[in-house]
């Protein structure tokens, strides 16, 4: 119970009030401290952290304006703004007590009070304070390294804040290099499972023979090289979060085995007859268009429904132009420190050239471009000539046909329309004047 964990300070110049409060609260809370002289408030608070302070509104002291309670309330709030304060007042001062709420008081009690009312008021404040603390941790997204002020990224942050505190399975979508792994980590670090394991597996790189042993674990002797027991990634993530990266690249057979585990919420290690119950939050990521994932020839629909309670689409860097500057400042600072260089700045031409580049490799490409620039520069100012874009990442920005072959013309027309519609198959099919099914057949034909 929240009340049992609370430490409370009661301040009143009436000994009878202090005695009554101590007798009432001592059996209910962790600790109750009483203080007769409000001038000792600062000393008391410096010596101990109080969850709630109960403060009388009228004292027989030097402050005789009739607003003594507000005077001491303001003192407390100036020094310790997060401390909850309950004012005690006589019925005749009810208007003044209401005013204290505007001054920062959490609540007030009217003399003579009912014990039940005091306990209920304290309990409500403590629960609200605990809830706010948890909510702040989540809403602030304290533990992420995702920079962005663009509209596209603000939409992502809004969704993150809503989804992170839940146990909903999340599918993170986006091109290579957009930072899908950072989104997955942010979901975990801002969830109720943040103190439990976060296990990442690149399932797309697992062969059929390794898929089950890596994910489900095995017992000694289960196969030739199984010389000792090994727990799988599912079991390692129990109580926490399991992040399956490149989920779109697993085979239909692997999908069936994965679906069985997710449906039953238990895993059986290879070579064992005993199942292990699972309590995990599942996050998956892929760079494959969700419309293509919907094709049952490539991906089971029942598995998609299991992993895609909520999807988060991470925008490509070309849709985040306003973020290029802040990302560049961050990476330049990081690599200047890494390579023991003095603080570096860049001229306007440098940033202008960066913004004109379409970054097919997204944030990852920007990161590598800036690392190379920091390494190669001889001065303290990065200039246009310090920027070199890799031919590996460079893509053709136009899809004009260089052949009169009908297949080449059709393929390039499809590429042009898909790029224009950012991979949206429905819009592209409509613009091409064909059905979605017909477009999917052509995508298979040309291996797009």
N, C-alpha and C positions, 0 to 999 in steps of 0.2 A: 504493500500500500504506500502511496506517495507520502502520506502524512507521517508515517513512521520514519521517513528519511529526512524530515525537515528540522532545521534549526531556526528558532524564533526568538526575536528580541522584543520585549514589552517595555515601553517607556511611559511612566506616569508618576506624578508626584504624590499620588494617593496610595499609601501602603496597603490599604484594604483591596484596592483594585489589583495591585501587583500580586497579592497573596491569592486572590480569587483566580486570576489568570494562570498562576503557577500550578495551583491545585487542579484546574481544569485540563491544562495542556500537557503537564508532565507525563501522565500515563500514555498519551497519544502520540507524542512527537519524539524525535531523537534527543533534542535538548531545548530547554526554554531558559532564557536569561532575562532577568528583570533589572531595570535601571530607573532610579528615582529622579536623577538629575539629567535633563536633556543636554546639558553642556558636555556630557560625557559620551554623546552619540559617536563622535568621530573616533574616540579611543576604543569604544566597544567594537565598532565595525572594522577598525584596523586590526584588531586582535582575532577576529573570527568572521567567517563568511556566513551571513544570515540569509535564509530564503525569504523570510517575511519579517517586517518590522511593524509592530502594533503601537501606534503613537497617540497619546492624548492630545486634544486640541487646546487645552487651557492649562497653563502652569502659573504658579505664584512666583515668578522670577522677575528679572529685570526687563524682559520683553513684555510690556503690558499694553499692547495695542489692541488686544481682543482677537488678534489673528496669530496667536503663538503657534498653533498647529501648522498653519501655512508657512510660517517662518522656518520652523524646523523641518517641515516637509521639503521645502526648497533647498535647505542645506543638504539633506540626504540625497536628493535627486541631482544636485550639482556634483557631489562627490561620488555617488554610486547610482547612476541612472537606471541600472537594471534591477535594482532592489525593489520588491513589491512592498508598498506601505498601506496599512489599513489605519484610518483615523477613527478615534473614539470621540463621540460628541454628545452633548445633551440635546434633547429634543428642540430646545429653544434656538439652537444654532444650526438647525437642519439646512437652511439656505446657504450658510457658510460652508457646511460639509459638502453640499453639492458642488460648490465652487471649487473645492479641493480636487475633485475629479478632473477638472480642467487644468489644475496645476500639476497633475501627475500622480495623484493618489490612485491606488488600485481599487479601493472600496472604502466604505465607512460603516461604523456600527453606532447605533443610538442607545444611550443609557436610558433606563436599565436594559441590558441586553439579555437575550436568551442564549444559554450555552450551546444549544443545537445550532443556532444561527451563526455563532462564532466558528464552530467546527466546520459547518458547511461552507462558509465564506473562505476559510483558510484552505480547505480541501480543493475548492473550485479554482482558486488562484494557483495553487501548486500544480494541479493537473494542466491548467492552461499554460503555465510557465514551462512545464516539461514538454508539452506538445509543441510550443513555439520553438523551443530549443532544437527539437528534432526536425521541425519543418525548416528552420533556418539552415540547418546543416545540409538539407537536401536542396532547398531552393537556391542557395548561393552557389551550388556546384563548386565547392571549395577545392576539390582535388583533381582538377582537369587542366590540361595544357592545350586548350583549344582557343585560338585567337580568332576573332572575327566580329565585325560591326556591320557587315552587309545585311541587307534584308533577308537574303537567302539563309544566312547563318543564324539570324535572329529567330527565324521560323524553326530551325533545328533546336536551338536552345529552349524555346517554349515547349516543344515536344519532349525534350529531355527532362525538363523540370516536372512535367506531368507524369511521365512514364517511369522515371528512375525509382520513385518510392514504392512502386508496385512490384508484384512478382510476375507480371506479364512477360511471356516470351516475345523477344524482339528480333526482327529481321532488319539488319542494317544494309542498305543498298547504296551503291555508288561506284564510280569508276576507280581504277587502280590509282593509288596515291592520294586519295581524297581525305584519308584519315579515319577510315571505318573502325580501325582498332582503338583509336582514341575515344570514339563514341562509345564503344563497348566498355572500355575501362571507366568512362564517366558514368555510365549506367550503373556499374557495380559500385564504384566509390561513393555514389550518392544514394545508395539503396540501404535497406535495413540489413542487408547481408554484407555490408562493407568491411566488417571485421572478420569475415570468413574467407575461404580461399577464392581466388580468381584464377581459373585454369584456362589457358588458351591452347587450342589444337588447330593446326593447319590441316584439316581433313582432306583437302584437295590434293595434298602431296602424299597421302598414305596409300600404299598399294593394297590390293585385296587381302593379301596375306597378313599385312600389318594392321589393317583397319580394326579388326576385332580385338587383337591383343593389346593395342594401344588404348583403345577406348574402354574396353570391358575388363582388361586385366587377365591374368592367367595364374594357374597353380603349377607348382613344381612338377615337371614330368608331363605337362599337357602336350608338349611337342618336343622335338629333338633338342633345341637350344634352351628349353625352359628349365634352368638349373636351380631356380628359386622362385618363390611366390612373388608376384608383382601386381600391385593394384593398378587398375585402369584409370583413365582420366575422369570418367564419370564418378567413380568412387572417391577420387582425390578431391573432386569439387563438391562433395556432399556437404550440404549446409550453406554453400556459397553459390558462385556463378560459373557456368561452363560456357566458354566462348568458342564456337566452331566456325573458324574462318574458311573462306572459299567453299562454302556448303554447296554451291551450284555445280561443283566439279566432281561430285561423287557419283558412282555408278548406280544403276537401278537396284542391283543386288545389295549394295551398301545402304541404300535408302530404306529398303525393307527391314534390314537388321536394326537400323537406327529408329525407325518408326515403332518397332516392337518394344524397344526399351522405353521410348517416350510414352507409349500408351499404357504400359504396365507399371511405369515409374519404379522399375527395378532392373538390375543388371546381374547376369550370371557369368562369372569369370570362366575363361576356357579351362576345361579339365575339372570343373566343379559342378555339383548338383544343387548347391545352395545359392539362392538368390539374395541379393543385397538391395534393400529398399533405398530409394533415392529421394533426396529433398534438394533439388537444384533449381536455379533460375537459368534458363537457356537463352543465350544470345547467339545469333548466327549472322554471317555476313557473306555477301557475294557481289561481284561486279557484273553479274549477268542480269540482263533486263528482266524484270518480273513477268513481263508478257511471255517471254520465252520460257521462263520457269513454269508457266501455266500449261505448257505443252506436255501432256502426259507421256509422250514418247521420250521425254528427257527428264521429267521430274514428276514424282507422284503427287497428285493433288492433296491426298490425305496427309502427306508429310508437310506440304506447304501450309495447310491449315494449322498443323501442330506448332510449327516454328514461327508463324507469322500472325500472332495475336495483334501486334502493332508493328508497323514498319517505319523506319526513319531513313529518309533519302538524303545522303550527304551530297551537296551540290559540287560540281566541278569548279576548279579555280577560275575558269573563264566566265563563270556566272557570279564571281565574287570580286569584281575589279576593285572595289573600295577597300578590300582586305589586303591587297598586294603590298601596300606601303607598310602596314603594321606587321605583317608577316616578315617582310624584308628586314625591318629594323630588328625584329626578334632574332632571326637567323644570323644576321651580320654580327650582332652582339655576342651570340653564342659561339660563333666560330672565331671571332677576334680573341675571345678568352681562351678557346681551345688551342689556338696556334700562337699564343703569347704575343698578340699584336696590340698596339695602342688602340684607343677608341677610334672607330671608323665611322665616317659619314658618307653620304652619296649625293652627287649633284642631281639636278632635276632631269637631265637627259638620261641618267641611269634608270630612274624610276619610270620615266616615260617609255623607255624601251621595254622594260619589264611588263608594263601594262599593255603594250601592243602585242606581246607574245601570247599565243592561245594556250600554252602549257598543257599539251596532251598528257604529260606525266603528272599534272596537278601539283599539289603542295610538295609532294616528294621531289618532283623535278625542280621546283623553285628552290627547295632546300639544297639540292646538289649544285645548282647553278651558282647560288650565293656562296657556298663553301669553296667552290673553285675560284670564284672572284676574290674572296678574302685571301686565299692561299697565294694567288698570282699577283695581287696588287703590290706595288712598291711604295705607295704613298698612304696618306691618311684619308683620302677621299676616293671613293669608288666612282669610276667614270664609265662612260658608254663602252669604251674599248676593253674594259675589264669583263664585259658580259660576253660569254660564249655559250650558245645553246647547242646541246648535244644532238648530233644527227640521229642518234638512236631513238630519241623521243620525238624528233621532228616528224610531222605528218603532212601529207599533201592537203592544202587548204581548199583545193578546188577539186571537184569530181568530174570535170569535163572529160568526155570520152576521147581517147586518142586512137580509137579503132572504130571502123565502121561495122564491125561484127555485131550482129543483133544481140547476142548474149552479153557482149561487153557494154553495149548501149543500155540494155535493160538493167544490168548490174549497177552501172554508174548512176542511173536514174533512181534506183532504189536507195543507194548510198546517199545521194543528195537529199532526197526527201526525208530519210531517217535522221540525218544530221540536222536538217532544218527543224524537225519535230522532236529533237532530243531523244530519239529512240522510241517515241510513242508509236506503237505498231498500229493501233486503231486509227489515229489521225493520218498516219502515213498511207495506210491502205485506202482510206477514203480519198486522199489527195491523188493517189495513183489510179483511182477508179477501179480497184479490185477489192475482193473480200479479204478479211483477215486471214482466213485459211489459205487463200491463194498466195498471199504475201509470205506466210510462213513456209509454204512449199518452195517459193523462190529463195527464201533465206537459206533453207536446207540445200537447195540446188547449188547456190553459189558459195555455200559454207560461210555465210555472214553471221 
